[in-house]
Amino acid sequence: MKKTLITLSIAGLCALPLATQAGTYKETSVSNGGTISGTINFKGKDLPPKTYTISKDNDVCGTGERKIDFVRVKDGHLLDTIVYLEKVKEGKPFPADVGDVGDVGDVGDVGDAIIDQKGCEFKPFLQAMKNKDVLDAVNDDPILHNIHTYELIRGDAKGPKKTVMNISQPKPGSVKTTIKLKKGPAMKIASVSSAS
């Protein structure tokens, strides 16, 4: 099934740029705490990637079609997966790789999480961050993008959602925003480009 794509910059569930736990989490010292490790197995039919026609800003976004595999499976394992515990009010500090990403190339000091639009596509496709951390949305394209983020109330893309931010990104440039989710554990990010 083909769909017309205004501009290909969509990140959805199973490809969440952010997975955060809404509410307040207090980091404390934990003795005799546990860890979760393992793999996520996939059963059922692995659907083919969705195909989108690139129909706008072709000099920057490309031409033809782009395929996005929202649910990636390899050797029976589900890729791009974040596992978290619900309703945990306090516990161990977040892992070192969740949080401040420091200085990244020529964008300078960035926020706690970073997404980059290049060729009208988000990189990385999936990422975790803590609630109330700073998201740095970078636009490396020479066109104006409008970035629209949605809190996924139930954590899935088909359920209810609420706008978190809906702002224009400079061409090129960066927009930093503190992400405050109130009900949902995840956020979906979409973007539309404009040559004007």
N, C-alpha and C positions, 0 to 999 in steps of 0.2 A: 504494500500500500504506500503510495507516495503522498506527501503533504508539501504544500508550498511553505517555504521558510522565509519569513520576513528577513531575518538574519540569523545565522546559525550561532546561537550563544545560549543554549538551553542546558541546564543541569537539573535533573529531576531525581526523584527517589530512586534508590539503588545506584545513584550517582550523585549523591548529595555533596555539594561543596562544603557544607557545614553540618555537623551533627552535634547539637548541644543539648544539655539537659536543662530545661527551664527551671526556674526557682533558684534558691540560694543553696550553695554547697560549701560547707566549711571544711577546709583541709586541716587535719589534725594528725598527731602521731598515732600509729596503730601498731599494737603488738599482737602477734599471732594472727595476723590478717591473712587472707587468701589471695589467690590470683586466678584469673580465668585464661585458659589457653586452649587452642585446638583449631579445627578447621570447620568451615560451614559447608556441608554437603548439599548438593542440588539434585532434586528428583523431579522428574517431569520432563516436558519438552522445552528445550532451549530455543526460544523464538529467534528468528533472524533479526539483525539490526534494523532500526527504522531508517527509511530513506527520505531525505529532505531535498527539495530543489532549491538551490541558492539563487534567489531572484532579485537581490538588491545589493548595491555597493560591490559589484563584481570585481572592480580593480583591487579591492582590499580583501573581500570575503572569498573570492574565487568564483568559479563557474561550475555549471553542471550540478552534480548531486553530491551530498555528503551523507555518510552512513554513521549513525550513532547506535552503539550497542549499550542500551540502558541496563541490561542484565547480562553481565559477562560470566561465562562458565568455562572452566578449563579442567579437564580430567575429572569431571564430576564434582568439582568444588566451585562454590560461588565466590567470585572475586569482588573487590570493591565493597567490602562489608565492614560495618562498624558495630560492635556489640557493646552494650552498656547496660547497667543496672538501673531500674526505675526506683523512684521514691527513696533514694539514699540521701540523707541530709548531711552526713559528714563522714569523713574517712581519709584514706591515703591521698597525698598530693597527686595531681595528674602527672602522667609520664612526661619526661623532659621534652619529648618531641611533640607534645600538645601544648601550644602556647607561643610565646614570643619567638618570631622567626628572625629577629635582629635586622641586620643591614643586608639588603638583597640588591646586588648589582648597582645600577645607576638610579634606582628608585629611592635610595637612601634608607633611613630608618623606617621600617614598615610596622604595621600593627601586629597583633597576636596571630592573625591568619591572613593569608594573601591569596587572592585570585587574580589572574592576569588574562586579559583578553588580547589575543594575537590572532590575526586572520579571522576575526569574528568567532572565536572559539575560546571557551574557558579552560584554563590550565591552573591547577590540577582539576580533574573532573570530580574528585571526591576528597574531602578533607574534614578533619575533626577540629573543633575548637571549644573552649569553655564559654559558657554563657557569660555575658557582660564583658567579653574581650573585644578588642578592636579588630574589625575586618578592614583590610586595605584592598580596595578594588582598583586594580591598575588597568588602564587602557593603553595598550601599545599600538593601537590602530590610529591612523591619521584621520579618523572620522569620529563624530560625536556618537556615543552610545548612551542609551538610557538603561540603567540597571534597576531591576525590580525584584525585590526579595519577598518571599512569602514564608511565614511561620506555618509549618505543617502541624496542625493541632493534634492529629492522631499519629503523626509520624509517617503517613503514607500520602503519596501524591494525589490519590483519588478522593481523599477525605477533605474535611473543611480546612480552609487556609485563611490567613490574615496577612495583609501587607505589613512588612516590617519597614521597608524603605522603597522609595520610587524616585530616583534622582538622576540627573544628567551627569555623565562622565565627560570631563574635558578631553580634547583630542590632541595629542595624547596627554595623559595625566592620571592623577590618582585621587580617589575619594576615600576618606577614612571615616568609619562609623562604628560606634559602640553598638554591638548586637545585644538586645535585651528581649529574649523570648520569655513569654509569660505562661504559656500552657503546653506548647508542643516541644518534642525532643529534637526537631530537625527543621532545616530551612532549605527551601528551593530557590535557586537564582535563575532569572531569565534576563535577557538583554535584547534591546532593539537598537539597530544602528540608524544613523541619519547622516546623509552626505552634506546636509546644509550646515 
